[in-house]
Amino acid sequence: MVSERNLRRGIKPEVFLLCLVPFFWLVWDLIQGQLSANPIEDITHRTGDWALRFLLITLAVTPLKRLSGKTWLLRLRRMLGLYAFFYALLHFLTYLWLDQQFLFAEILVDIGKRPYITVGFTAFILLIPLAATSNRYAMRRLGRRWQTLHRSIYVIAAFGVLHYLWLVKADSREPLVYGLILLALLGIRAWWQRRDGRPAAG
């Protein structure tokens, strides 16, 4: 049987590779011509979906750790958060490059005119400082401010859900499911904070 120590040592590279599966799957479908008649829309939706999923997975790490007692789960949180940024960056670049061809004047008009793009753009901008400070140097440098800054991931996730909800025109079930998951994570955090009398970490 695999010991917990060996599991801790081996899990991080395995999770790293697992997180790349959606990216390689997308590249494979693109090469094989297996996307729809609107490949740009497919790429935009798939990268956006995975950005939001990784945000929620990152937020779920601390509750899972507290419920299971497996402290090694916290070692995955930073990597999962960076993968959320990676897929959000791909999502944004798809819009910037493939959809808008770097026509910045039109992009600015689009951001101001369409609420779902405004909210999505805001979420991406807020995610940048979190990705930039996801290292030990920044943690030491910022001190308590680091944790305050990184709690904004809940706001970013909420903007992500709202971006998705406003984007879809017919079937809103999937963004609503993501919204319910986020509400559950926020509820758990609020309950722990009230019970312990201090802000919940992560």
C-alpha positions in Angstrom: 0.0 0.0 0.0 1.3 3.5 -0.8 2.2 5.5 2.3 0.8 9.0 2.9 4.3 10.4 2.7 4.9 8.8 -0.7 1.4 10.1 -1.7 2.4 13.6 -0.7 5.6 13.4 -2.7 4.0 12.0 -5.8 0.7 13.9 -6.0 2.0 17.3 -7.0 3.6 16.4 -10.4 0.6 14.2 -11.1 -1.9 17.0 -10.4 0.3 19.3 -12.5 0.0 17.1 -15.5 -3.7 16.4 -14.9 -4.4 20.1 -14.9 -2.8 20.3 -18.4 -5.2 17.7 -19.8 -8.0 20.3 -20.8 -5.3 22.3 -22.7 -3.9 19.4 -24.6 -7.4 18.1 -25.3 -8.3 21.5 -26.8 -5.1 21.5 -28.9 -5.8 18.0 -30.1 -9.4 18.8 -31.1 -8.1 21.9 -32.9 -5.4 20.0 -34.8 -7.9 17.2 -35.7 -10.5 19.7 -36.8 -12.9 18.4 -34.2 -14.2 21.8 -33.1 -17.5 23.2 -34.2 -18.1 25.4 -37.2 -17.2 28.3 -34.9 -13.8 27.2 -33.5 -13.1 30.6 -31.9 -16.3 30.4 -29.9 -15.3 26.8 -28.8 -11.9 27.9 -27.7 -13.3 30.9 -25.8 -15.9 28.8 -24.0 -13.6 25.9 -23.1 -10.8 28.1 -21.7 -13.3 30.2 -19.8 -15.1 27.1 -18.4 -11.8 25.7 -17.1 -10.7 29.1 -15.7 -13.9 29.2 -13.6 -13.6 25.5 -12.6 -10.0 25.9 -11.4 -11.0 29.0 -9.4 -13.7 26.9 -7.6 -11.4 23.9 -7.2 -8.8 26.3 -5.6 -11.4 27.6 -3.2 -12.4 24.1 -2.3 -8.9 23.1 -1.1 -9.1 24.7 2.4 -12.6 23.2 3.2 -11.4 19.8 2.0 -8.3 20.1 4.1 -10.3 21.0 7.2 -12.8 18.3 6.7 -10.3 15.6 5.9 -7.4 16.7 8.1 -5.0 16.2 5.1 -2.7 19.2 5.4 -0.8 18.3 2.3 -3.8 19.4 0.2 -2.7 23.0 0.9 0.5 22.4 -1.1 -1.7 22.1 -4.2 -3.6 25.4 -3.7 -1.1 27.7 -5.2 -0.6 25.5 -8.3 -4.4 25.2 -8.8 -4.8 29.0 -8.5 -2.0 29.5 -11.1 -3.8 27.1 -13.4 -7.0 29.2 -13.0 -4.9 32.2 -14.1 -3.4 30.2 -17.0 -6.8 29.3 -18.4 -8.2 32.8 -17.8 -5.2 34.2 -19.7 -5.9 31.8 -22.6 -9.5 32.9 -22.5 -8.6 36.5 -22.6 -6.0 36.1 -25.3 -8.5 34.2 -27.4 -10.9 37.2 -27.2 -8.1 39.7 -27.7 -6.4 38.0 -30.6 -8.6 35.6 -32.4 -11.9 37.4 -31.8 -10.9 41.1 -31.9 -7.5 40.9 -33.8 -6.0 43.3 -31.3 -8.2 46.2 -32.4 -8.0 48.0 -29.1 -10.3 50.8 -29.9 -13.1 48.3 -30.6 -12.1 46.2 -27.6 -12.6 49.2 -25.3 -16.0 50.0 -26.8 -16.9 46.3 -26.4 -15.8 46.2 -22.7 -17.9 49.3 -22.0 -20.9 48.3 -24.0 -21.5 44.6 -23.1 -21.9 44.0 -19.3 -20.7 40.4 -19.4 -17.4 41.5 -21.0 -17.0 44.3 -18.5 -17.4 41.9 -15.6 -15.2 39.2 -17.2 -12.5 41.8 -17.9 -12.7 43.1 -14.4 -12.3 39.5 -13.0 -9.2 39.0 -15.2 -7.6 42.2 -14.1 -8.2 41.4 -10.4 -6.7 37.9 -11.0 -3.4 39.3 -12.2 -2.0 40.6 -8.8 -3.0 37.2 -7.2 -1.0 35.3 -9.8 1.9 37.8 -9.5 2.1 37.4 -5.7 1.7 33.6 -5.7 5.2 33.0 -4.4 7.0 32.8 -1.0 8.8 36.1 -1.6 5.6 38.0 -2.0 4.1 36.3 1.1 7.0 37.4 3.2 7.0 40.9 1.7 3.3 41.6 2.1 2.8 39.8 5.4 -0.8 40.0 6.5 -1.8 42.0 3.5 -1.0 39.0 1.3 -3.9 37.0 2.8 -6.2 40.0 2.5 -5.3 40.4 -1.1 -5.8 36.7 -1.9 -9.2 36.6 -0.3 -10.4 38.6 -3.3 -10.5 35.3 -5.1 -14.0 35.0 -3.9 -15.0 38.2 -5.6 -13.2 37.1 -8.7 -15.0 33.8 -8.7 -18.3 35.7 -8.3 -17.5 37.9 -11.2 -16.6 34.8 -13.2 -20.0 33.2 -12.5 -21.8 36.5 -13.3 -19.8 36.8 -16.6 -20.9 33.3 -17.6 -24.5 33.8 -16.5 -24.8 37.0 -18.5 -23.1 35.4 -21.5 -25.5 32.5 -22.0 -28.8 33.4 -23.6 -30.8 30.2 -23.3 -29.6 27.5 -21.0 -28.3 29.0 -17.7 -28.1 25.7 -15.8 -24.3 25.3 -15.8 -23.4 28.9 -14.6 -26.1 28.5 -11.9 -24.5 25.2 -10.7 -21.2 27.1 -10.5 -22.9 29.8 -8.6 -24.4 27.3 -6.1 -21.0 25.8 -5.6 -19.5 29.2 -4.9 -22.3 30.0 -2.4 -21.7 26.7 -0.6 -18.0 27.5 -0.3 -18.8 31.0 0.9 -21.3 29.6 3.4 -18.8 27.1 4.8 -16.2 29.9 5.2 -18.7 32.2 6.9 -19.8 29.4 9.3 -16.3 28.6 10.3 -15.5 32.3 10.8 -18.5 32.7 13.0 -17.7 29.5 15.0 -14.0 30.3 15.4 -14.4 34.0 15.9 -11.7 34.8 13.3 -11.4 35.0 9.5 -11.1 31.6 7.9 -7.8 31.1 6.1 -7.8 30.6 2.3 
